[in-house]
Amino acid sequence: MSFITFDLGGIMELQPSIGVGAGDLQHAVRAETARILRETKGDALAQSKLLLGRIRDLDLITEAEVDSLYRLAEIEHEAAAERTDAGRAYLESRAIYNDLLARGGASPVALVLASSSVGSYTITGSPDRSGGVVFKKNTGAWESRGQKIGALVGANWGPAGAAIGGAIGGAVGAAVDGCLD
């Protein structure tokens, strides 16, 4: 696949030179999302596992990264359901992300997905002004799934497209979660 690059005042934009419109991609994403929902019977963790497997099949992440990213999905799921403390969940998520960074050589897709997972926690000062910190996990699950679906769609444009797609998908998923709350 060839790419056309444009210099937009220091900003590089990549555009695949194929004839796929945004509407076509929207329909493909909707169809794929519906298929995944049916196949997993709405189970968010099963969806994460399936999506991470597909991202791995495209060689965008390693098997070790699949394990780390799936653990992040489990942590998010438990924290969103309030079955674990959000502060502890944040710290464990941050440790997994730090490990990916410290090991070096992590794929851009794994780093985007892990960073988005860590970023899904809200950290605020304690309302009683005690100087403590309050952690809250978004209770929706679309942010996590959106980032993985975005990575798969973006993979049509290679690893960079998958990383960008993952970031955009996470943001869109967070917006969906906000509308559903």
N, C-alpha and C positions, 0 to 999 in steps of 0.2 A: 504494500500500500504506500503510495507516495503522499507527501505532505507539502502544502504550500505555506511558506512562512512570510509574515509581514512584520516590518518594524514599525511599531506604533509608539514612537517616542520612548524607547526603552522597554516597552512591553512586547513580549513575543507572543504571537497568537498562532496556534497550529490549527489548520483546517484540513481535514482529509479531502482528497480530491476524488470523492465518490459521490454519486447522486442520491444521498439519503437525506430526506427532509426531517425537520423536527417532529412533524406530525407522525411520520412513519415510526420514528423512535418511540414516541409516546405510546402508540398502539402496541408496539413490540413489548415495551415495558409493562403495560397493562396486561397483556396476554400472558407474559411470563410470570408476573406477580400472581395472577389468578391461578395459573397452573401450579405454582409453588404452594399457594394457600390450600388448594384442593389436595395436592399430594401429601402435605404435612398435616392436614386436618386442623389448620389454625394454630399449631404448636410453634410458638416463637423460637424455642431452642432447636427444634427439629429444622426449622427454616434456616436458622443461623448455620447449623451443621451442613445442610445441603448447599447453601450459598458459598460457604467457605470451601467446601469440596470442589465446587465448580470453579472457583477462583484459583484453587490449587491446580486443578486439571489444566488450566490455561498457563501454568507455570509463572503465575504472577506473585505467588507466595510459596514458601517452603513448607514442608510437613511440620517442622518445629514451629513455624509461624502460625500454622493452622491451630496447633495445640494452644498456643498463647492467646490467639484471637478467640478461640472457642471458650477458653477460661474467662476471658473478658465478657463474653456474652452471658455466661453462667452468672458471673458476679452481678452484671447489670440486671439480669432477670430476677435474681434474689433480692437485690436492693429495691428495684421498682415495686416488687410485691411486698416490700417491707418485712421480708423474712430474715434479713440481716441488716445490721446497722450501716447506714449510708456512709458514715465517716470511715469505718473499717473497709467498706467496699471501695471507696475512693482510694484509700491508701494501698490496698492490694492491687487495684487497677493501675495506679501510678507506678508501683514496683514492677509490674509486668512491662509497662511501657518503657520505664527506665532500663530494664534488662535488654529490651529490643534495641534501644539506643546505644547502650554501653557495649554490647557484643560487637557492634559494627556489622556492616554488610546486610542489614535488614532491608527488605524490599521497600520501595516507596509506598506500595499499596498497603503493606502490613503497618508501616508507620502512620499512614493517614488513618487507617481503621482504628488502630490503637489510640492515637491522639484524639480522635473523635469520641471514642469510648470514655477516655479520661475527661474530656471536655463536657461530657453530658451531665456532670454533677454540678450543682450550684453550691457555692461556698459563700456564706455570709456571716457577719458578726452576730453574736447571740443577741436576741431581742431584749434581754434583761440587762444589756450593757455590761456584762460581767467580764468581758474581754475574751470570752470563749468563742468558738467557731461552730457554726451549724452547717452540716452537710445535708443536701437533699438530692435525691436521684429522681429524674423525670420518671413519672409512673407509666408513661407510654412505652411501647416497644417498637414503634415504627422508625425511630431514629437509628437504632442499631441495624434493623433490616434494610432501611433505606440506603445506608452507606454501602452495604454489601451488594444490593441490587445496582446501585450507581456504579460501583466498581466493575461489575459484570458488563453493564452496558458500555461504560467507558473503555473497556478492554478492546473494543472494536478499533480503537486508535492507539493500542499498545499500552505499555506500562504507565506512561505519563497520563494517558487518557483514563486509565483505570483509577489512578490516584486522584485525579481531578473529579472523576465521576463519583468516587467514594465520598469525597468531601461534600460535593453538591448533594448527593443522595442523603447524607446524614443531616444536612441542613433542611432539606425538604421533609424528611421523616420527622425531624423535631417540630417543624411547623404543623404537620399532620397531628402529631401527638398533642400539640397545644390546642388545636381545634377540637380534638376529641375529649380533652379534659373538662 
